[in-house]
Amino acid sequence: MATALIDDPRFLKHDTGYHPETYRRLEVIRAALEGDDVLWGRLRHVEPVSASEEDITRCHSTELFDFIRRASSEGHDRVDPDTAISPESFGVARLAVGAGLRAVDLVVDGGADNAFAPVRPPGHHARPNAAMGFCLFNNAAIAARYAQARYGLERILIADWDVHHGNGSQEIFYTDPDVFYFSTHQFPYYPGTGRATDAGDGAGEGATLNVPLRSNTAAAVHREAFTEALRQIEERFHPDLIIVSAGFDSRIGDPLGQLMLNDSDFSEMTKELMGMAERHCSGRLIALLEGGYNLDNLGGAVHAHVQALTGNGTDI
């Protein structure tokens, strides 16, 4: 299988200072991937191109776009108490969005079977009119809208296994029947959304599936809930593209979460999603980095995910 790695050293320039969402996250990820000579050699290495204002405003207001641009250029260090920003952040955030769009291009045009983009800043908390939770623009949501607008894909599944609920992604698509948002996450926890009863509204009713999990939920229970949720989704929704909001803060030992997954769990969840992609959308799947803040084990978790994407040991 051809797996694209969409990476750029400019992602390191989003300077957050002393903050969990640090450039060092990408350094440990790259070290883990590059340290495996076989895996590194199997990847197709691709550089992203910055997303345009038109791309970003398919999901966000012009006011938010202008606010992030202005806050960066004026030297502000925060856009909210949790979300750091620096003079380079607006440009880096556009590049992170662009990595998701490049991933869509590759899997739709046949340049890759699937793709992983280790981007920062992350995206799934970014709401239509507000940045929050370390996120400036919603990378996964914008990629979904781009796939629809650029390629005419109709049904997109966003599968979010970050420890935190992707409130921004849910809000953007809550009334949309064509983008299915699925999340497993710790609850109650930041940002306070993601109840099991939150299932979409209007035309989008039934196109949101939240699986809230209590802290310290056993990995086997977590995985069983994930598998059952995918079974339910597949009964009624056949995607043309799968986008993974790949947050590795649901791994055991993360300082910002209390879930219990191990590296092998990320591998197996990846394989399950790849199986769905093979059955319904010619294998088209992209994964975009969200959380993951334990620098001692983040690289290993991402390595397991990417190794599964390449088809190493995958039975689908």
C-alpha positions, 0 to 999 in steps of 0.5 A, a space after each residue: 500500500 502507498 501511504 503518504 506522509 505530509 510533513 513540513 519543518 515549518 510546523 515547528 514554527 508555531 511557537 507556544 512557549 511553555 505549553 503542552 502543545 509544543 513543537 517537540 511533539 513533532 520532533 518525537 514523532 519524526 524520530 520514531 518514524 525516521 528511526 524505522 528504516 523500513 517504514 520510512 522507506 515505504 512512505 511517500 514524502 509530500 510537502 503541503 501547500 497553504 490553504 486559501 481563505 476560500 478553503 478555510 471559510 468553508 467552515 469558519 467565518 471571515 471574522 475568525 480568519 481575519 482575527 487569527 491573521 491580525 492576532 498573529 501579526 500584532 504579536 499577541 501570545 493568546 487567543 484564549 487562556 488555553 490557546 497560544 499564538 505567535 507571529 508565525 502561527 497564522 501561516 503555520 495554521 494555514 499550512 496545517 489546513 493545507 496538509 489535510 487538503 493535500 492528503 485529500 488530493 492524493 487519495 482521491 487522485 490515486 497518488 496514495 492509498 491513504 495519508 497521515 499528516 502530523 500537523 500543528 496546531 491541531 484542529 478539532 476544537 476550532 468552532 465556526 467563529 472561535 479558536 479554542 483548545 489549542 486549535 486555530 482552524 479545524 483541519 479535519 472539517 475543512 478537509 471534509 468540505 474541500 473533498 465535497 467541493 473539489 471532488 464532488 464526494 458526498 458522504 464523509 466520515 470523521 472518526 475522532 479518537 482523541 481523548 477530548 471531544 471535538 466540539 468544533 467538528 460536531 458543531 460544524 456538521 451538526 445539521 448536515 446529513 452528509 458528514 458523519 461525526 463519530 467520537 470516542 472521548 473521556 467524559 465528563 471532561 474538557 470541553 464539556 460536550 459530547 454526550 451520548 444524546 447529542 446525535 445531530 439536529 434537523 436534517 443531520 439527526 442521526 449523523 453524529 455518534 458520541 461514545 463518552 467514556 469514563 476516566 480509567 475505562 479499560 482498553 478492552 472496553 474502550 475498543 469494544 465500544 469503538 468497534 460496535 460504534 463502527 458497526 452501527 455507523 456502517 449499517 446506515 452510512 457508507 462513506 466516500 472518504 474517511 478522515 481520522 482526527 488522530 489524537 493520541 492523548 487517549 493513550 495511557 499515561 498522557 498528562 491531559 487524559 485518563 484513558 487507557 489505550 496502548 499502541 496496539 489499540 491505535 494499530 487495531 482501530 486504524 485497521 478497522 477504519 481501513 477495512 471500512 474504507 476498503 469496503 466503501 470508498 476504495 480505501 480512501 482514508 486520511 489521518 490528521 494529528 490532533 492531541 498527544 502530549 506525553 513525549 515519552 510515548 507519543 512517537 510509539 503510538 504514532 508509529 503503530 498507527 502509521 505502520 498499520 496504514 502501510 498495510 504491515 500486518 493488516 488483515 482487512 
